[in-house]
Amino acid sequence: MIPFASSSTEQHVSVSEGEAVVIDLPPLDCYPAPTVVWRNMLNGRVIVNGIQHYHLSLDNRLVVLSTQRSRDTGSKFRAEAENIYMQEKSYSPTFVVSVNGEDHFFISIVSQLFSQ
């Protein structure tokens, strides 16, 4: 398994409040395909699909649904890939989430409801 490129750096992901954060698994050269888990770096826990507001896609993307500024800003995530045949592990860069402002779509819907 060839490790993730630039695994020692942090990458910042910015999103507007209320939107989903989608973090792609960085390219990794491994055969057979590795087993991938995502970990919340603030508490060390492995992220499980459907727990809280997390979703793991079939192509190993991490999706943080319906972000909130107070809850998700500063969250840190990292992917861990393991080739179970070679007993090798590789770690992705740490992704730091920044949630900005408010959900403008939600605000426009609410303002339309009250203006009628």
N, C-alpha and C positions, 0 to 999 in steps of 0.2 A: 504494500500500500504506500503510495506517495502521499505525504502529509498535505494538509491544507496549506495554501500559500498564506503568508503573513499572519500566522496564527497567534502571534504575540501582541498584535495591535488591537485597539478598540475601534469599532466602527459605530458611528452614530446614525440612528434612524429617527427621523422626525415625521410627525403626523399631527393632523388637527384633531382636537377632542371629538370623540364620537366615532371616528373612523377606525378601521382595522389596520393593524400593523402586520405586514407580511414580510417575513425574513426568509430569504432563500438560503438553502444549504449551499455553501460555497463549493466550487468544483473540487472533486476528489477522485483520483485515479486509483481504483481498487477493483480487483476481480477475485471472487464474486463480489457483488454489491455488499457494502458493509451494513451492519446493524447500526442504526442511528438513533440516538436519544438526544433530547434537548434538556438543558438544565437551567433552572433559575439560579443565577450566581449569587443573589442576595441571601437566599436561604439554603442553597445547595441541593434543593429537591429536584428530582427528575420530573419533567412536565408530563402529565398524563392527559390523553385526549379527552376533551369534554369536561375536565375538572376546572372549576371557576370559569374563566372566559378565554381558555386556550383551546386551540384546534391544531392538530397535526395532520398535514395533508399526506396523500399517498406518495408524493414525490419528496417527502421529508422537509417541507416548508413548515415553519412555525407561524401561526396566525394568532394574534392577540385581538380578540373581538371587542368592539364597543369600548374603546379606550377612554379613560378618565384621567384628567390632568393630575389630580391629587393621588390617585392610586398607581398609575403606570409610569409617570415621569421618573426617570432614574433607574427603571428596571433594567437588569442585565441578564442576557441569555447567551448560552454557548452550546454548540452542537458537539457531541462526542460520537465519533464513528469508530466502530470496531470490526476488524476482519477476524471472525471467529476461528477461521482455519489457521491463520498465521499468528494469532494471539497478539495482534498489533492494534494500538489505539492512536487516533489522531484527534486533535481538538481544534475547532474553528476559532476565528477571532471572537472576542466578546462583543456582542451587539448591545449598545446602550440606547434606550428608548427615551425620546423627548416628545411630550404631548403639548401642543401649542394651542392657545386660545380656546374658542368654543366651536361647537358643531354648527356651522352656518346654515346647513340644510334644515336641521331641527329648529333653529330660531326662525327661519323663514316660514316653515309650516305653522308654527305656533302663532306667529304674527298674522298670518293669513286667516287662521281660525278666529282670532279676536277682532279682526278688522271687518268681519262680515256682520 
